[in-house]
Amino acid sequence: MDFTQLIGFFIFLTVFTMGFWLLIFALTFIVPYWLFGTFMENMKLRKEAKKNKQ
């Protein structure tokens, strides 16, 4: 393995690792935050609709 192949391998490893951790971050923080926000917004809209109906 010569130097250019080694550099290419390290670049691939870096990009792959960054993508892996970005995926982990998205699955553990961004998606639950998005789902919880959607749930809370729907609850607020239902409460307002119920209040306006009466």
N, C-alpha and C positions, 0 to 999 in steps of 0.2 A: 504494500500500500504506500503510494508516494504522498508527497505533501499536499497536493491539490485534492486528492481523494480524502485525506484526513480532514482538511478544512471543510470540504463538502459534507462529510459525515457529521462534524461538529455543528455545522449550520443546520442540518436536518434535525439533529438531536435537540438543538435549542428551540427550533420552531415547533417540533413535536411536543416538547415539554411545556412550552408556553401555551399551546393549544389545549393540552391536557389540564393544566391548572385553571385555564379560563373556563373550560367546560365544568370542572368541579365547582368553581365559584358560581357559575350561572345556575347550576342545579341546586346548590345549597343556600344561596342568598337571593338571587334575582327572581327565580321562578316562584318561590314561596311568597316573596314580597308582592309580586304581581298578583298572585292568586288571592292573597289576603286583602289587598287593596280592592280588587274586583268584588270580593264578597262584601266588604264593608260598604262600598259604594252602592251595591244592589240593596243592602239592608236599609241604607239611608233613603234610597229612592222608594222602596216599599213603604217605609214609615211616612214619607211625605205624601205618597199616593193615598194611604189610608187616612191620613189627617185631612187631606183635601176632599176625600169622599164623604166624610162626616160633616 
